[in-house]
Each structure stands twice: as structure tokens, then as C-alpha cells.
Amino acid sequence: MESRGQQWTGRSLTTYPGGVTSGTPHTVWKRVLQGYLDALLTERRLSENTTLAYSSDLERLAETLAETGKNLLSADRHDLAAHLRSLTRQGRSPRTINRAISSLRGFYQHLVEVGERQDNPAQHLLRPRLGRPLPKVLSESQVQSLLQAPDISTPLGLRDRSMIELLYATGLRVSELISLDLANLRGMAEQGGRQSSVDFLLLSGKGGKERVVPVGEQAQLWLARYQGEARPELIARDPHSGLFVNRRGKLMTRQGFWKILKGYAVGLGLPKVSPHVLRHSFATHLLEHGADLRAVQMMLGHSDISTTEIYTHIHQHRMRGLYDRFHPRA
């Protein structure tokens, strides 16, 4: 199928008389564009949807250029840069702008190859940085269902409940959770030479920095039950000071705990759940209930508060979703 002298309409090709460069300046650039779209379909074998997207990007540029008396053939790099700035002002996403740059580069490279231009003015356009995707989080009701999933009548179920409670209550990294030792558990008071409760965890993070992470009341209760009822039975053959262990009494592994968590999530029909999703949920729920961002940063062990600020974006996104869903005039 010839690409020169034809128009791609999105569903079919309509033949035009003459070649690509015949006609008035107004029609020439249109025929050049049509030839490029045909080449995408027939030579590069791109899908119609992709070709439609490229067509939309280039026609949007043509409309912008027409306001200054230019067209796709006469545009220079300054015109293209101005067009991208205009897209940014319109609120177009970085992903959309990146695709537009790909469309422009491909189009002008095609013009060079077919001899319509000697340069590619889109060659050095700078791509915007794509924003970080928002971390996945569970709702509070989903977390509650996950907490109640283990069978606490068994030692392993009691261990699982304690681990999930502690993970959600503290926002620990999974590596920190599975490496907890009895020495990391600290209490504010002691009775008879023994710690009465675990009020906080004393952890050693990156660079040997210590951080203190408070432990909530519910996590304290389940941790106490696990230590009193399940752990002694699990480590009976080989006593040691590691806190969380597998059925053989050995320290829990990252893969082992991930499989346990995944099993409960699948059973509840929850979306993909990992230890890090619970860490994200911990931080997001704290902010939703009015916690200070700096305090959340300290509990998570982030050295830079900009890392913690991603959770404010999650909070804003969720709030906007609630507004759009429930406000009568949203």
C-alpha cells in the first residue's frame, strides 16, 4: 500500500491526487502527515490505537503552530519547546507530554529520511521526569480483616496475628520485623525484674543510627500472648533470643512471612498485599488521623522528609476520591 498521496483517516486510507509535496503550503504539510501515518501502519506495523495517539499529538501541534502562521514543515525547535510548555500549562501529565515528544521525534525523523527536512528539531527536546507512582495502601477495614484472619487457637496463628499487628502498628520494614530480637523490645516499667510490657522498639538502622518506634496497645497485647503462649513451644528444641520463628523454631525469613501474608490476603479476596503495603498503610492512616509528618518520618526511619511526603499525596488522592464519590455536587 503506497503511503505517498494518501490520507489515513483512522479506519481507512483515502487516496489523494498528486504526491506528498504537491499542492498549496496549507495542504502540503497535511499530506506529509498523512504519509507518515500510513508509514506507521504499513511499514512499522503499529496498531491503529497507537497511530491514532500519534496523529492526535501531531494535529494538536499543528493547531498551535497555525496560531503563529507556521505549520509542521516550517516549525523549529523553539516552536516545539513552546508547544510543550503550553501542554504543561494546560495540566497535561508528564506521561502525556513524554508521548508527545516521542510523536514529534518520530515524525521529524521521518521527514529527514524522506528528504522533506534536513534536520530534526525535536531531537533535543527534554523529557519531563515521570512522577513516582503512589504506593498501594489498604483501607482500615481491609487491615482489620487481615488482622482477624489468623487462627489464634494455634501457636502459628498466634504468631501470625502478632506479626501482622506489630507490622501495622509500627510500620517496620520486613527486614526489621523478621530480625527482631528480645533485646529490641523495651518497656517503660519493670515488675519483679521482668519487663511488664513492650512499649517501644529500639532499632538500629542504616549507618548504625538508633530509632525508637512506639508500639500500640493492641500490638502489645498480641505480642505478649505470642511470647507467653506460642513462642516457648516453637523454640522448645533450640532456645534462642530471636523473636519471630517458623514452625521449626528457626528465625522467620522474608520469603516465609511474605507467603504467610499473601495466603491470608488471597483467602480474604484482598488485592496484592505485601509487608511493604502494610508499611504504606501504617503511614497513610497515621496522617489521615492527624499525625505530624515529622513524627511519621522518624517512625519510618526516613533520612529525608521528601521520602515521607509521598504519603501526603496518597492522603490527598484518597480524600479527593471520597469527595468525588460522596459530595452531591462533585
Secondary structure, DSSP 8 states (H G I E B T S, - for coil): ---TTEEE-SS-EEE-SS-TT-S-HHHHHHHHHHHHHHHHHHTS---HHHHHHHHHHHHHHHHHHHTTT--TTT--HHHHHHHHHHHHHTT--HHHHHHHHHHHHHHHHHHHHTTS-S--TTTT---------------HHHHHHHHT-S-TTSHHHHHHHHHHHHHHHH---HHHHHT-BGGGEE-S-EETTEE----EEEEE-GGG-EEEEE--HHHHHHHHHIIIIIHHHHTSSS--SBSSB-TTSSB--HHHHHHHHHHHHHHHT-S---HHHHHHHHHHHHHHTT--HHHHHHHHT-SSHHHHTHHHHHHHHHHHHHHHHH-TT-
